[in-house]
């Protein structure tokens, strides 16, 4: 995170983007534009540039992200895989919900589809493999579990995560100045809501 | 410009950069070279939005004289039922009907001078189909859509239009054969990927020695291939990292999926290779049933290939503009 902030503040001609994942960082650049300035290998230039920048970063203190409280309805109609997941773990569904809402999660990255947050780390008791065959369409707002991660689908897309509930909150809104509700570095806590509250809060007009 | 008929077609440009941390991909045209050449022919900048025809018959009518060009592969075109060659500037008059007709299929591009004047979203007019934004209302083009175009031609376009207005000049500004991309090449070059060394010796041999067939599971997100299964020497779970168009992912069944323009921003499957950017247009134009062969090259060669291609394209664009100014 510190390196990413440093990169965003010291870009070079030809720089296009920087993205972070769990334990990696990727710099995107236009080789032709870099070459116009360096007249030598763009890859070597960017590699050296990145190494120099990384070596001068002194502080690894992370500028803390926002804290979010995300309401989730764990009603079986919204969490089709909740019972299966509970059975797999030898727990009852109430215990799964209690565990899922019992801790603060860190947003490791946003990816897969616009606004999709990869949250972790789940308690061991909820660590569950992806479904053997992915669902063809997971409804927008669905909250899922895959391995030690939990995440939220911002759009109706295919997906292999075990769906245990649904949030009425929109995670991505192109009309907003900041289209993504969650950013890498933010923290999230889930809070349980009932069906009535879900319908009242629902921001997805088509569901 | 009005859409009379369309299969799978969308508005694209060279894509949006700078939003990967929101999970937003660059997207954009599948065959950037064809789109860039088309934009050059109609005196547009690289950033102008074009229509990408990915499947089916595409037909439009014009209500005003427009400078247009068709590029790409796998289709033929007609203007008022007269054959219209690809890779050249042409005039469409008010009331004219343009048809882009599929033959073996691939990607065809319609460039119009001034580009399609749709409001950019996050710096681009490319259609993001997953999130439903960009392009025209964030969706594929539909019959009846009206696409806004520029009113006044710019000086270079004005000169091209005047040149083409003389009857004997109509077909005289076709790109030189050497400048038209060669889509017949079977071999696609790649750079070994992060997990290349973790594949079995046999798999590393097979990826270059065997042919892979492009399946019908091929869209803007990725092209699934069928061939000899490739395996890691030891099965293990990977942590998701950034992936880009051209990334050759190997799924647990040993088959290769090459990620294309609209692929997700991160992935967790082992990457045996990365198709070089210079060969992505060639791959994008392959159709179901095509036999594909992969050839490994090193990173320095990939970089030099790209810089050489970019340098050629830039000087071609410069010459073309000089010719008409």
Interface residues (C-beta under 8 A of the other chain):
Chain A: X16 X17 X18 X19 X20 X21 X22 X23 X24 X26 X28 X31 X32 X35 X41 X42 X43 X109 X110 X111 X112 X113 X114 X115 X116 X118 X147 X154 X155 X157 X172 X174 X179 X180 X183 X184
Chain B: X17 X18 X19 X20 X21 X22 X23 X24 X121 X122 X128 X130 X131 X132 X133 X138 X237 X239 X240 X241 X242 X244 X264 X265 X266 X299 X300 X303 X306 X307 X310 X311 X314
